[in-house]
Amino acid sequence: MVSGWRNIPLGRLRGIPVYVSPTWFIVAAVITVGFEPFVARSLRDLGAGAYAVTFAFAVLLYVSVLLHELSHALTARAFGLPVRGITLHFLGGHTEIERDSPTPGRDLLVSAAGPALSLVLGAAAYLAAMPVTAPIPEYLLLVLAAANGIVGFFNLLPALPLDGGHMLRAAVWRISGDEQRGTVVAARAGQVLAGLVLLVPFVVGDGPTTFGIVWAALVAMLLWTGATQALATGRMRARIPRLGARELARRAVPVSADQPVSEALRAARERGASSMVVVDARDRPTGVVNLTALSALPEERRPWVSVASVARTVSDGMTLGVDIAGTELLAAMRSAPVPEYLVLDHDGTVYGVLAAADVDAALSAKGSGTR
C-alpha cells in the first residue's frame, strides 16, 4: 500500500471491524476499464453502459472477497482466536488474527474456511443464473460464479501466503511436529509459484498482452513478498522461546539521583556495566537511566548534569522478574512499552536492566547489547 494512505473504516460485521484500502479504488478502476471490451463483446449495444456493468462486477467481486475473509474470521473466533479486523485491498483481502492457532488442525480449518466459501459462492451464483433470462443479471451472475471459482481454486494452491499454503504448512507441521519446518516448506512453495505466475501470460491464450503481463507481475510480487515475509516471521517466532530476561539483561550499577552523570559513567565502566539504576538512601531502585537520553547529552555537560535528569522513574510494568521469558516476556513488554526495564532477582535485588532494543535485536538475530 502506498505510504501515508490510511484504510477507510466500513463498519462492523458480527462485531469484526472492516476496512477498505484506498488501493481498492485503483483495482476497481482497472477492472472497470480493463474488462469493458469483454463485456462489450458479450452484451452488444450497451455503449457506455458496459462500464457500469464492469464496475458492478468489481463491487460484487469484492463483496465475495469480504465474505471469504469473514469466513476465516468467524472460524478463527469459533476456536477462541481474537480477530482484529478485515481489510480489503488491491489484490483481495486480509484477516488479521491476533495470535496463531495453537494446533495444526485448527490452523488448517481456519485456512480452509475461505476457499470453501468462495467455491460455495461460485456454485450458488451459477445455479442462480440458470433461471435468469435478463442478459445483464445473467452475465453478472455467470462471471461472478467464474470469478469465485477461480478465487477458490487459486487460494487452494499449496503456497504461502495463499490459504492453501497455510493448509500445507499445517499438514507439514502435523506430520513432522515442527511448525517452523511447515512454514519453510510452504513459503518456498510460494516463491516458486511467484516465478510460475510470471510465465502465465506467455503460455496461456493467444499471446501476452500488456494488461496480462502487468497483472501477472502484481500477483507474483504479492506472492513473493508474502512468502518471504512468512519465512522471516517464522524464523523470528522460532527465536521467541529462547528470549529471556536473565540472558538479555545488561549489567547495571546503582547510582544516586544527585550524582553527576560523568561520575556515574565512570563507576559503570569500572564495574564493566553498561546500564545504571537509580537507588534511594536504602538502596531501593527508584529509576532507570534512559540510554537514549544519556547518549544525547553532550560530554562537556555530563559533569554538571545529575543522573536524575536522564533517568526514568520506575513505574508499573517497568519491573520484570529474572526468569520471565518467551511469549510471557513479549506480552509484558507490549503491556508497558518503555525503552528499558528493571530486572529483579528472586530476592528483590537488582539483577540488571533489559533494553527493549536488545530484545528486538535478538528477535531479528542481530545480536544483543553489551552486558
C-alpha positions as a printed NumPy array, in Angstrom:
array([[  0.   ,   0.   ,   0.   ],
       [  1.221,   3.484,  -0.769],
       [  2.883,   5.047,   2.254],
       [  0.683,   7.551,   4.068],
       [ -2.621,   6.122,   2.794],
       [ -4.997,   5.125,   5.558],
       [ -7.59 ,   2.393,   5.451],
       [-11.193,   3.555,   5.385],
       [-13.496,   2.018,   8.037],
       [-16.649,   0.489,   6.557],
       [-18.249,  -0.627,   9.834],
       [-18.501,  -3.971,  11.612],
       [-19.728,  -7.425,  10.675],
       [-20.555,  -9.692,  13.597],
       [-18.525,  -7.314,  15.735],
       [-15.451,  -7.515,  13.469],
       [-14.107,  -4.17 ,  12.11 ],
       [-13.998,  -3.981,   8.307],
       [-11.721,  -1.606,   6.4  ],
       [-11.082,  -0.871,   2.752],
       [ -7.726,   0.287,   1.476],
       [ -7.693,   3.28 ,  -0.891],
       [ -5.927,   0.951,  -3.32 ],
       [ -9.286,  -0.789,  -3.82 ],
       [-10.391,   2.191,  -5.9  ],
       [ -7.412,   1.574,  -8.178],
       [ -8.323,  -2.058,  -8.77 ],
       [-11.992,  -1.103,  -9.24 ],
       [-10.922,   1.34 , -11.947],
       [ -8.649,  -1.281, -13.545],
       [-11.479,  -3.842, -13.625],
       [-13.975,  -1.276, -14.917],
       [-11.728,  -0.181, -17.781],
       [ -9.793,  -3.385, -18.442],
       [-12.799,  -5.72 , -18.715],
       [-15.068,  -3.333, -20.631],
       [-14.073,  -4.808, -24.045],
       [-15.118,  -8.301, -22.892],
       [-18.485,  -7.018, -21.683],
       [-18.997,  -5.035, -24.885],
       [-18.438,  -8.198, -26.972],
       [-20.815, -10.274, -24.837],
       [-23.523,  -7.635, -24.35 ],
       [-23.787,  -5.635, -27.548],
       [-25.473,  -2.241, -27.888],
       [-24.702,  -1.268, -24.279],
       [-22.418,   1.568, -25.242],
       [-21.084,   3.381, -22.19 ],
       [-23.317,   1.142, -20.065],
       [-20.66 ,  -1.571, -20.403],
       [-18.567,   0.376, -17.888],
       [-21.435,   0.308, -15.396],
       [-21.626,  -3.473, -15.768],
       [-17.891,  -3.939, -15.187],
       [-17.996,  -1.634, -12.155],
       [-20.928,  -3.621, -10.767],
       [-18.84 ,  -6.778, -11.237],
       [-15.937,  -5.168,  -9.344],
       [-18.234,  -4.372,  -6.409],
       [-19.806,  -7.849,  -6.399],
       [-16.373,  -9.455,  -6.6  ],
       [-15.182,  -7.584,  -3.519],
       [-18.37 ,  -8.432,  -1.659],
       [-17.413, -12.045,  -2.362],
       [-13.866, -11.37 ,  -1.102],
       [-15.33 ,  -9.822,   2.047],
       [-17.441, -12.949,   2.668],
       [-14.33 , -15.082,   2.013],
       [-12.408, -13.179,   4.69 ],
       [-15.373, -13.165,   7.051],
       [-15.44 , -16.961,   6.925],
       [-11.793, -17.008,   8.062],
       [-12.592, -14.544,  10.841],
       [-15.652, -16.36 ,  12.157],
       [-13.897, -19.741,  12.08 ],
       [-10.919, -18.296,  13.953],
       [-13.212, -16.731,  16.517],
       [-15.059, -20.035,  16.949],
       [-11.704, -21.512,  18.031],
       [-11.16 , -18.714,  20.539],
       [ -8.702, -16.743,  18.399],
       [ -9.312, -12.964,  18.647],
       [ -9.773, -11.187,  15.298],
       [ -8.599,  -7.596,  14.984],
       [-10.238,  -6.833,  11.659],
       [-10.69 ,  -7.45 ,   7.939],
       [ -9.108,  -5.25 ,   5.276],
       [ -9.989,  -5.237,   1.58 ],
       [ -7.059,  -4.129,  -0.544],
       [ -5.531,  -4.052,  -4.014],
       [ -5.338,  -7.776,  -4.679],
       [ -8.011,  -9.172,  -2.373],
       [ -8.377,  -9.097,   1.379],
       [ -6.695,  -9.908,   4.641],
       [ -7.992, -11.086,   8.015],
       [ -5.835, -10.022,  10.945],
       [ -5.93 , -12.666,  13.664],
       [ -4.359, -11.632,  16.958],
       [ -2.461, -14.863,  17.572],
       [ -1.608, -18.069,  15.741],
       [ -3.614, -21.251,  16.039],
       [ -2.173, -23.404,  18.834],
       [ -2.568, -26.632,  16.834],
       [ -2.089, -27.55 ,  13.155],
       [ -5.626, -28.913,  12.963],
       [ -7.197, -25.593,  13.905],
       [ -4.802, -23.744,  11.604],
       [ -5.893, -25.953,   8.712],
       [ -9.614, -25.415,   9.373],
       [ -9.274, -21.638,   9.687],
       [ -7.298, -21.555,   6.423],
       [ -9.714, -23.818,   4.538],
       [-12.805, -21.807,   5.502],
       [-12.16 , -19.029,   2.961],
       [-11.652, -21.095,  -0.21 ],
       [-14.549, -23.35 ,   0.778],
       [-16.903, -20.376,   0.973],
       [-15.627, -18.966,  -2.345],
       [-16.386, -22.271,  -4.086],
       [-19.839, -22.368,  -2.484],
       [-20.493, -18.788,  -3.628],
       [-19.367, -19.694,  -7.147],
       [-21.707, -22.669,  -7.284],
       [-24.569, -20.606,  -5.838],
       [-24.074, -17.825,  -8.404],
       [-24.038, -20.374, -11.245],
       [-27.234, -22.042, -10.031],
       [-28.87 , -18.64 ,  -9.546],
       [-28.035, -17.706, -13.163],
       [-29.758, -20.753, -14.662],
       [-33.362, -19.49 , -14.467],
       [-32.42 , -15.86 , -15.245],
       [-33.192, -14.633, -18.766],
       [-32.36 , -10.929, -18.468],
       [-28.967, -10.522, -20.198],
       [-27.171,  -8.245, -17.719],
       [-28.114, -10.055, -14.454],
       [-27.388, -13.409, -16.111],
       [-23.993, -12.191, -17.314],
       [-23.064, -10.763, -13.894],
       [-24.052, -13.972, -12.119],
       [-22.081, -16.135, -14.554],
       [-18.897, -14.056, -14.376],
       [-19.273, -13.857, -10.597],
       [-19.552, -17.657, -10.5  ],
       [-16.404, -17.968, -12.603],
       [-14.532, -15.396, -10.516],
       [-15.398, -17.099,  -7.223],
       [-14.393, -20.451,  -8.666],
       [-11.047, -19.028,  -9.732],
       [-10.535, -17.321,  -6.349],
       [-11.426, -20.523,  -4.506],
       [ -9.193, -22.824,  -6.544],
       [ -6.316, -20.318,  -6.719],
       [ -6.354, -19.874,  -2.948],
       [ -6.158, -23.653,  -2.539],
       [ -2.753, -23.745,  -4.248],
       [ -0.271, -25.081,  -1.653],
       [  1.909, -21.986,  -1.383],
       [  2.142, -19.164,   1.134],
       [  0.688, -16.582,   1.514],
       [ -2.351, -18.288,  -0.059],
       [ -4.807, -20.214,   2.098],
       [ -3.575, -23.439,   0.54 ],
       [ -0.082, -22.521,   1.719],
       [ -1.354, -22.218,   5.272],
       [ -3.011, -25.613,   4.844],
       [  0.267, -27.11 ,   3.559],
       [  2.09 , -25.521,   6.492],
       [ -0.409, -27.08 ,   8.905],
       [ -0.064, -30.503,   7.25 ],
       [  3.755, -30.47 ,   7.405],
       [  3.557, -29.212,  10.984],
       [  1.201, -32.056,  11.889],
       [  3.338, -34.741,  10.22 ],
       [  6.767, -33.507,  11.355],
       [  5.79 , -31.922,  14.66 ],
       [  7.859, -28.887,  13.625],
       [  5.906, -25.675,  12.981],
       [  8.951, -23.893,  11.56 ],
       [  9.55 , -26.688,   9.019],
       [  5.961, -26.305,   7.833],
       [  6.479, -22.571,   7.373],
       [  9.685, -23.05 ,   5.385],
       [  8.161, -25.665,   3.043],
       [  5.027, -23.594,   2.355],
       [  6.956, -20.318,   1.953],
       [  9.441, -21.833,  -0.511],
       [  6.488, -23.184,  -2.477],
       [  5.118, -19.621,  -2.535],
       [  8.338, -18.29 ,  -4.005],
       [  8.273, -20.992,  -6.697],
       [  4.643, -20.18 ,  -7.504],
       [  5.524, -16.49 ,  -7.828],
       [  8.002, -17.372, -10.553],
       [  5.49 , -19.587, -12.357],
       [  2.834, -16.845, -12.305],
       [  5.181, -14.594, -14.286],
       [  5.129, -17.171, -17.094],
       [  1.33 , -17.421, -17.32 ],
       [  0.773, -14.543, -19.836],
       [  3.273, -16.179, -22.195],
       [  1.821, -19.697, -22.178],
       [ -1.946, -19.062, -21.849],
       [ -4.187, -17.657, -24.562],
       [ -3.15 , -16.174, -27.88 ],
       [ -0.074, -14.44 , -26.557],
       [  0.973, -11.966, -23.884],
       [ -0.821,  -8.641, -23.516],
       [  0.322,  -5.593, -21.592],
       [ -2.599,  -5.981, -19.176],
       [ -1.821,  -9.671, -18.646],
       [  1.873,  -9.075, -18.021],
       [  1.223,  -6.235, -15.554],
       [ -1.413,  -8.228, -13.68 ],
       [  0.815, -11.313, -13.509],
       [  3.686,  -9.174, -12.221],
       [  1.483,  -7.723,  -9.477],
       [  0.252, -11.163,  -8.401],
       [  3.798, -12.563,  -8.49 ],
       [  5.038,  -9.641,  -6.399],
       [  2.287, -10.267,  -3.833],
       [  3.137, -13.965,  -3.636],
       [  6.882, -13.412,  -3.397],
       [  6.563, -10.694,  -0.759],
       [  4.108, -12.726,   1.313],
       [  6.219, -15.883,   1.133],
       [  9.417, -14.016,   2.022],
       [  7.719, -12.298,   4.956],
       [  6.406, -15.669,   6.139],
       [  9.97 , -17.029,   6.168],
       [ 11.216, -14.046,   8.173],
       [  8.299, -14.243,  10.599],
       [  8.796, -17.992,  11.028],
       [ 12.462, -17.522,  11.878],
       [ 11.563, -14.793,  14.356],
       [  8.93 , -16.967,  16.061],
       [ 11.436, -19.792,  16.363],
       [ 13.646, -17.464,  18.426],
       [ 10.908, -16.391,  20.85 ],
       [ 11.283, -19.364,  23.248],
       [ 14.979, -18.523,  23.598],
       [ 14.342, -14.944,  24.732],
       [ 14.884, -14.491,  28.454],
       [ 15.361, -11.559,  30.801],
       [ 18.168, -13.417,  32.57 ],
       [ 20.169, -13.874,  29.349],
       [ 19.466, -10.465,  27.77 ],
       [ 19.652,  -8.155,  30.788],
       [ 22.602,  -5.775,  30.869],
       [ 24.775,  -5.459,  33.936],
       [ 23.823,  -2.387,  35.931],
       [ 25.408,  -0.346,  38.715],
       [ 23.486,   1.501,  41.441],
       [ 23.815,   5.298,  41.343],
       [ 22.248,   8.125,  43.355],
       [ 19.847,  10.591,  41.786],
       [ 22.043,  13.629,  42.527],
       [ 25.264,  12.022,  41.282],
       [ 26.802,  13.736,  38.231],
       [ 26.401,  11.756,  35.013],
       [ 30.15 ,  11.727,  34.415],
       [ 30.805,  10.058,  37.802],
       [ 28.045,   7.514,  37.227],
       [ 29.508,   6.61 ,  33.846],
       [ 32.963,   6.193,  35.383],
       [ 31.568,   3.867,  38.046],
       [ 29.784,   1.824,  35.381],
       [ 32.942,   1.467,  33.305],
       [ 34.985,   0.383,  36.315],
       [ 32.496,  -2.408,  37.059],
       [ 32.092,  -3.469,  33.436],
       [ 28.433,  -2.424,  33.315],
       [ 26.545,  -0.677,  30.532],
       [ 23.422,   0.4  ,  32.458],
       [ 22.651,   2.314,  35.623],
       [ 19.87 ,   2.034,  38.184],
       [ 18.962,   4.978,  40.4  ],
       [ 18.624,   3.958,  44.084],
       [ 17.489,   5.826,  47.185],
       [ 19.203,   6.082,  50.587],
       [ 18.131,   2.5  ,  51.4  ],
       [ 19.471,   1.167,  48.073],
       [ 15.955,   0.617,  46.768],
       [ 15.647,   1.088,  42.981],
       [ 13.645,   4.171,  42.038],
       [ 14.626,   4.769,  38.415],
       [ 16.472,   3.505,  35.35 ],
       [ 18.843,   5.664,  33.335],
       [ 17.447,   6.227,  29.859],
       [ 20.207,   5.23 ,  27.45 ],
       [ 18.834,   7.397,  24.644],
       [ 18.759,  10.499,  26.832],
       [ 22.213,   9.654,  28.114],
       [ 23.735,   9.331,  24.649],
       [ 22.132,  12.635,  23.597],
       [ 23.764,  14.509,  26.484],
       [ 26.95 ,  16.292,  25.286],
       [ 30.083,  15.048,  27.027],
       [ 31.077,  18.508,  28.237],
       [ 27.796,  18.842,  30.154],
       [ 27.942,  15.473,  31.883],
       [ 29.898,  16.685,  34.969],
       [ 27.192,  19.321,  35.591],
       [ 24.046,  17.262,  34.988],
       [ 22.624,  14.917,  37.624],
       [ 21.669,  11.324,  36.92 ],
       [ 18.034,  12.141,  37.776],
       [ 17.865,  14.318,  34.65 ],
       [ 18.43 ,  11.34 ,  32.352],
       [ 16.541,   8.69 ,  34.339],
       [ 13.018,   7.301,  34.059],
       [ 11.138,   6.719,  37.318],
       [ 10.238,   3.071,  37.897],
       [  6.513,   2.66 ,  37.275],
       [  4.019,  -0.177,  36.945],
       [  5.067,  -2.588,  34.221],
       [  8.721,  -1.5  ,  34.176],
       [  9.788,  -4.222,  36.607],
       [ 10.377,  -7.771,  35.336],
       [ 11.307, -10.974,  37.111],
       [ 14.629, -12.502,  36.186],
       [ 13.043, -15.751,  34.964],
       [ 10.444, -14.228,  32.627],
       [ 10.984, -15.471,  29.069],
       [  9.446, -16.21 ,  25.676],
       [  5.907, -15.103,  24.888],
       [  5.365, -14.073,  28.517],
       [  8.26 , -11.625,  28.248],
       [  6.963, -10.143,  24.974],
       [  3.446,  -9.81 ,  26.416],
       [  4.8  ,  -7.955,  29.456],
       [  6.754,  -5.59 ,  27.215],
       [  3.724,  -4.94 ,  24.999],
       [  1.589,  -4.095,  28.025],
       [  4.087,  -1.456,  29.208],
       [  6.27 ,  -0.289,  26.302],
       [  9.346,   1.569,  27.584],
       [ 12.983,   1.671,  26.37 ],
       [ 14.407,  -0.043,  29.483],
       [ 13.066,  -2.426,  32.121],
       [ 14.334,  -3.091,  35.623],
       [ 15.069,  -6.804,  36.124],
       [ 14.851,  -8.067,  39.685],
       [ 16.222, -11.305,  41.128],
       [ 14.135, -13.669,  43.266],
       [ 15.049, -11.84 ,  46.469],
       [ 14.063,  -8.446,  45.041],
       [ 17.613,  -7.255,  44.381],
       [ 18.549,  -5.653,  41.082],
       [ 19.746,  -8.22 ,  38.548],
       [ 20.173,  -5.812,  35.643],
       [ 18.444,  -3.692,  33.014],
       [ 16.698,  -5.107,  29.966],
       [ 16.779,  -2.819,  26.937],
       [ 13.89 ,  -3.19 ,  24.511],
       [ 16.393,  -2.657,  21.683],
       [ 18.283,  -5.775,  22.803],
       [ 15.103,  -7.864,  22.634],
       [ 14.37 ,  -6.534,  19.136],
       [ 17.92 ,  -7.346,  18.085],
       [ 17.654, -10.868,  19.467],
       [ 14.407, -11.417,  17.57 ],
       [ 15.992, -10.262,  14.324],
       [ 19.214, -12.182,  15.065],
       [ 21.34 ,  -9.058,  15.023],
       [ 22.885,  -9.794,  18.363],
       [ 22.252,  -8.188,  21.731],
       [ 23.63 ,  -5.251,  23.633],
       [ 26.818,  -5.212,  25.652],
       [ 26.297,  -6.616,  29.101]])
